[in-house]
Amino acid sequence: MNSNKNNFIYNHYDLSDISFNPSKKWGMANIPHNGRLNIELRNGKSREFILLGAQEETEIIQRFNEMYKR
């Protein structure tokens, strides 16, 4: 897998935490979404991902913790 200006890759040791924000993202209008996942990186940066459609945020967080937590 290659990264470029349209894609990104994080190594599992770069990730430090994940949190869920159930509030709707401003500007999404009537596009269905459950809220936002915030991924914290060890370098202090973070990324926000909007959960489009009906996603199971608890399952996503659980899988993240199983895969990336040490």
SULWO-V997123 format. One record per residue. N is the residue number from 0. RES is the residue in one letter. PHI is phi in radians with two decimals (* if undefined). OMEGA is omega in whole degrees, -180 to 180 (* if undefined). NEAR is the number of other C-alpha atoms within 12 Angstrom. Layout:
BEGIN
n->N res->RES phi->PHI omega->OMEGA near->NEAR
n->N res->RES phi->PHI omega->OMEGA near->NEAR
END
This chain:
BEGIN
n->0 res->M phi->* omega->-180 near->7
n->1 res->N phi->-1.94 omega->173 near->9
n->2 res->S phi->-1.83 omega->176 near->9
n->3 res->N phi->-2.66 omega->-176 near->8
n->4 res->K phi->-1.15 omega->-179 near->7
n->5 res->N phi->-1.77 omega->-176 near->7
n->6 res->N phi->-2.37 omega->177 near->9
n->7 res->F phi->-2.53 omega->179 near->11
n->8 res->I phi->-2.38 omega->173 near->15
n->9 res->Y phi->-2.05 omega->171 near->21
n->10 res->N phi->-1.27 omega->-176 near->12
n->11 res->H phi->-1.05 omega->-180 near->19
n->12 res->Y phi->-1.36 omega->175 near->16
n->13 res->D phi->-1.45 omega->-176 near->19
n->14 res->L phi->-1.60 omega->-179 near->25
n->15 res->S phi->-2.09 omega->-176 near->25
n->16 res->D phi->-2.78 omega->175 near->28
n->17 res->I phi->-2.39 omega->176 near->29
n->18 res->S phi->-2.45 omega->-179 near->24
n->19 res->F phi->-2.05 omega->176 near->28
n->20 res->N phi->-2.03 omega->-175 near->21
n->21 res->P phi->-1.30 omega->-179 near->19
n->22 res->S phi->-1.23 omega->-179 near->14
n->23 res->K phi->-1.23 omega->179 near->21
n->24 res->K phi->-1.40 omega->179 near->21
n->25 res->W phi->-1.07 omega->177 near->12
n->26 res->G phi->1.62 omega->-180 near->10
n->27 res->M phi->-1.49 omega->178 near->17
n->28 res->A phi->0.87 omega->-177 near->9
n->29 res->N phi->-1.66 omega->177 near->12
n->30 res->I phi->-1.27 omega->-177 near->16
n->31 res->P phi->-1.15 omega->176 near->16
n->32 res->H phi->-2.75 omega->-175 near->25
n->33 res->N phi->-1.57 omega->-175 near->24
n->34 res->G phi->2.51 omega->-174 near->27
n->35 res->R phi->-2.35 omega->171 near->29
n->36 res->L phi->-1.78 omega->176 near->31
n->37 res->N phi->-1.94 omega->179 near->25
n->38 res->I phi->-1.80 omega->178 near->29
n->39 res->E phi->-1.72 omega->179 near->24
n->40 res->L phi->-1.80 omega->-179 near->21
n->41 res->R phi->-1.14 omega->180 near->17
n->42 res->N phi->-1.46 omega->178 near->14
n->43 res->G phi->1.68 omega->178 near->12
n->44 res->K phi->-1.43 omega->178 near->15
n->45 res->S phi->-2.48 omega->177 near->19
n->46 res->R phi->-2.29 omega->178 near->23
n->47 res->E phi->-1.96 omega->179 near->18
n->48 res->F phi->-2.15 omega->179 near->24
n->49 res->I phi->-1.50 omega->180 near->27
n->50 res->L phi->-1.52 omega->-178 near->26
n->51 res->L phi->-1.34 omega->179 near->19
n->52 res->G phi->1.28 omega->-179 near->15
n->53 res->A phi->-1.77 omega->-180 near->13
n->54 res->Q phi->-1.73 omega->177 near->20
n->55 res->E phi->-1.65 omega->-176 near->19
n->56 res->E phi->-1.09 omega->-180 near->26
n->57 res->T phi->-1.15 omega->178 near->21
n->58 res->E phi->-1.20 omega->178 near->13
n->59 res->I phi->-1.10 omega->180 near->22
n->60 res->I phi->-1.13 omega->179 near->23
n->61 res->Q phi->-1.07 omega->179 near->17
n->62 res->R phi->-1.13 omega->176 near->14
n->63 res->F phi->-1.01 omega->-179 near->24
n->64 res->N phi->-1.09 omega->178 near->19
n->65 res->E phi->-1.16 omega->-175 near->14
n->66 res->M phi->-1.48 omega->-167 near->17
n->67 res->Y phi->-1.98 omega->179 near->22
n->68 res->K phi->-1.35 omega->178 near->16
n->69 res->R phi->-1.70 omega->* near->12
END
